[in-house]
């Protein structure tokens, strides 16, 4: 999208016969925008910018659509057994809603940088950078937020768009396009069964929209909404000789100084108070204190040395696949099917992705196993594999 200029806008408005007062008020409103965000004067203006029909936008904002704007389905989380929260509910927006959310994400949300302690959903950071912060730590405190996206409600999204300079009605409309209500009959009613901790600034009312996991805008909005909390937690960490990082709903605090378990417990209690005050609460089952001598993993990477490393289990997983794919008495397709893949190409792409990620962490290991995979592809007469 090109940089907005008031002069072409005024000229076009004058030619169209728009009253001068309306044009001047529109320009005044547009000049209040922050961070280089594009001005949006009305819902019809947004329709013009995105190419999405106005009636669809209006129905979505009024929540009066006959058909749910999201396809809601569940995915089983890994390594959770039969826990009550073993499923993750995904809300996939319909095509038109996805298009407008992508426009909002590209032209508005991507213009604002998240807090420096936030490492998810941002191409400038990542798992490796977040893990590096905690290399060599003697103690780790690992925390996880419950229902991260669902905890961010429509009023906070409205406040975010208002802070960017959008007028109240436009901010409300943008917030509605980025949130979803828990419609009756949908399978994610389990949210009502949760006992919310005391002190939260909201009741979990179903009529209030929340960020849906699966919407194109949810990750960046979550990061931006968390800025003030990230600032508070980083300040707390600095005051207590801790290092703090957040990757989506995973919070990690580490220490290289004198420490003990009782001190870690006190820190967790204080941090939890900050979270509740900001509308979040901890998943106690995933709260962990890692003492000296124990294996220290942050975001799936070992951080017990000077640089993050791949765990042995990750390397073994890849090596096992490569072994069975080259075994003289095991059919490659049979191996793929035994591991739940519908095609051999699907398995090869999966292993290639694992190696590509490993290459970003340990280049030598990645190159070695990437060469092995290329040899396997040639032997199996597969021309294409993702890993270069």
N, C-alpha and C positions, 0 to 999 in steps of 0.2 A: 504494500500500500504506500502511495506517495505521501510526502509530507503535506499536511493540510495548510492551506493559505486562505486568508479571509478575502483577498481581492477577487479571485475568480468566483468565489461564493457570492459576494455582493453583486458582482456584475451579472451573474446568471439569475440571481433573485430579482434584480431590477428589470431585467429583460422579461422575466415571467410576470412582472406586475405585482410582486410581493410588497406590501407596505414597508416603508423605510424603517419604522419603529420595530417591526418584527425582525427585520434583517439585522439591525444593530443589537437587539437583545440576543439573537442567535450567535452573533460574533462574540459578544461579551461572554456568553456561556462557554463557547468553544475555547476562548483564551484562558479559561480557568483550569484547563486540563493539565495534569502533572505527568512527569516521566515520559513525555512524548506520546501519551496515549491518544488515539484518534477521538475527536469529538463525535458524540452521538446525541443528536438533538431530540429525536422522537423514535418510537418503535418503527414507524414507517421508514425513517432514515436508516435504522439498523437493517430493515428488510432490503433496502436498496444496496447497502454495503455488502451484505452477505449473500444476496441472491435467493434468500429463503422467503417464500410467500408470506405476506403480512397476516393472512387469516391463521396460518399455522402458528406463527409466533404469538398471536393474541390468544389462541386457544391454550397454548402451552403455559403462558403466563397466568391465565385465569384458572388453570387446573380443571378446565371443563371439557377435556377431550374424552371421547367415548372409548377409545382404545388407549391403554397405558402407553406412555411415550418411551418406556424402557422395557426391555425383555429381561426379566429377572430369573437368574438361575444360580445354582450353587456349585462350588468346586470344593473338593475335599482338601484340607490342608495336609501338609506332609508331617509325618512323625508326631501325630497327636492321638493315635489310638482311637478310643471310644469317648473322648472328651465331649462334653455337651456343645462346645464351640468348635467342633472339628471341621465344620464347613465354613467356607467364605462365600458370601452372597455377592454376586456380580450383577450390576445393572447396566446393560448394554443399551445405549440410546438408539432410537430409530434414526434412519438416514438423514432426514432434515435437521433433527436436533443435533446429531453428531456434527454436521457441517457447520452449524452456527456456533457450537461449542469450540470447534477447531479454529474458527475465525476469532473468537474471543481469546482463545489461548495464544494464538500467533500474534495478533495485533494489539492485545492489551496486556495479558498476564506475563508474557515472555519479556516485556520491557522492564519489569521490576525485578531486581535481584533479591533473592531470599537472604536470610541471615547467614553469616559466615560459618556458623556451626551446623547448618543444614546441608546435607550432601546428597539427598535423593531428588530425583526428577529434575536434574540440572546437568546439562552436558559439561559444565565447567568443573564439576566435581565427580564423585563416584565412590564406589565401595573401597577402592584402593586408597584414596586420599583420606577417607574417614578412618580406615583401619590404621594408617600410618601414625595418626595422632596418638595412638595408644601403645605403640611399640615399646617394649621394654618396661611396661608398667608392672609394679609389684602386686597391685590390687585392681580388680575390675568390679564395677557395679553395673549390671545389665538390667535394663527396665524395658517393659513393653506396654504400650497403651492399648486399652480395650476399645473396640469399635471406633477406631481413629477417625475415619471419614464421617461416620454417622454422628460423632460427637460435635461436629462442626455444623452449626445450624444456620438457617437462612438469615437471621438478623446479623450475624457476624460477616456473612458474605456481602450483605447490603452495606455494612459499614466499610468493608474493603473497597467496594466500588465508589462509595462516597468519598473516601480518602484520596481517590485518584482524580477527583474533580467532577465526577458525573453528578448531574442534578438528581434530587431524590427519586423522581418517578423513573428515570432511566436506570438509576442504581437498583431500584426495586425490580425492574424488568430484567436486568442482567442477572440479578440474584436468583430470580425465579427460573431463568433458563439454565442455571447451573446447579439447581437443587431439585429434590424430589420428595414428595410426601409418601408416607407408608400407606398406600391405598389398601383398604380392607380386602381381604381375600388373597392378597399376595403372600408368598411363603415366608417372607422375612418378618413375620409377626413376633418372632422370638425376642425382638428387642423389648417388647412390652413386659416380658416375663422377668427382665433383669431388675434387680433391686439396686436402684441408683444410690450412691453414697451421699451422705448429708453434705450440704454446703454448695451443691451445684447451682449455678445461676439459671437453670431451666428444669422443667419437669419431664422432658421427653415426650411432650404432647405430639400425637400423630399428625395434627394439623400443621405442625411446623416443618418446613422442608429441611432436608439435610443434604450434605454432599453425598452423592451416590458413588460407590466404588465401581468404576467402569466408565464414568463420564470423562471426556477428554479434558475438561477443565479442573476436575477435582484435585489432581496432584499439585498443580501450581497454586491453586487457591489455598489448599491445606498448608503449604509451605509459607505463603504470605501471611495467612492468618496466625501462624505460629511465631511470627517474628518477635512480638513482644515477649512471649514466653521464652523463646530461645535466648533473648537478651537477658532476661532475669536469671535463667538457669546458668548461662555462661558467667554472669557476674557472681552468682553464688559459687560456682566452681572455682573461679579465680580467687575469691576470698578465702577458700578452704584448700588451696593448693591442689585442686583437681583439674583434670582435662575433660571437657565435655564435647560430645558430638551427637547429632541426631540424624538418623537415616529413616525418613518417614515416621513410623511409630516405634522405632527402636532407639532407645536412649542409652548412651554409654558414658559412664564416668570412670576415670582411672586415676591412680596415684602411684608415684614413685617414692613417696616420702613415708615417714613413720605413720603406721596405720594399724587398725585392728577391727575385728568384726563388730564390736559394739559401736565404734565410730561409724562404720558403714551403715549400720541399722539406723543410727540417728540421722545420717544424711538422707537415707531413703524416706524416713518419716517427714523430714522437712521438704524434700522434693515433691513428695506426694501431696502435701498441703498446697504447694504452689500449683500443681497440676489440677487439683480439685477446684481451686479458686478460679482457674482459667477454663474450666469446663471439661476436663479430661480426668480419667482415672486409670490406675495401674491394673494390669493383669497380674495378679499376685502369683499365679502359677508359673509365670515366666520371669519373675524377679529373682535374680541370681547374684550372689556375692562370690567372686572368684579370688581365693587367697594366694599367697606366694606358693610356688611349687605345683600348683594345679595348671592344667592345660588352659591357655588363654586364647579364645577365639572371638573375634569381632567381625560380624557380618560374613561369617563363613571362612575367615582367614586367620591363620595363626599369627599372633603378635608378640610372641615371646622372645623375638630377636630384634635386630636393628631394622629389618624391613618385613612387611607382611609376606607370608608364604601360604601356598596351597596345603591343606591338610592331607595326610596320607590317604584318608578315605576317599577323597576326591580323585587323587591320582590313581588309586587302585580301581575305582569305578571305570575310568577311561581305559586303563590297561586291560581290565577284564574283557571289555567289549572288543578291543583290538585283538586280544588273544583268541577269543572264540570265533571272530570273523576270519581268522587265518588258520584255524585248527583243521587238519586234514580230514578228520572224521566227523566234523560237525557242519551241517549245511548252514550257510550264512542266513538264508531266509528263515529257516527253522529257528535259529537263534533270535532273529528279530521278532518273530511271532511269540516266542516264549517270554520275551521281555515286554510284550504288550504293544508292539509296533505293527501297523497294518501293512507296511511295506519295508523293503530293505532300504530304499532311498530315505525313508523317514528316519530309520535308525542311523544311517550314515550322516544325515544332516544334524541329528541330535548330538552325535559324538563330535562332529565338526564344531558345533557351537560350544561344547564343553572345552574343546582344545583351544578354540579362539579366545575364550574367556581366560583359560589358564595361561595362554601366551601373554595376555595383558598383565598378569601377575608375575609369572616366571617365564621369560622369553625363551630361555634355553630348553626348558622342559616342553614348552609349547611347540617349538620348532621340531624337536626330536619326534614328538608324537604326531605332529602334523605331517611330517615326511612319511611316517609309518602309515597313516591313514591314506595319503595319496597313493602309496604303493598298493594298498588294499583295493582302492577304487579302480586302479588300472587292472589289477588281477581279476576283479569282478566285472570289468568292462563297463564301469560307470564313468561317464565323461565329466560329470559335474559334482563338485563338493563345495560347500560354503567356505571352508577355511582356505585362505590363499596359499 
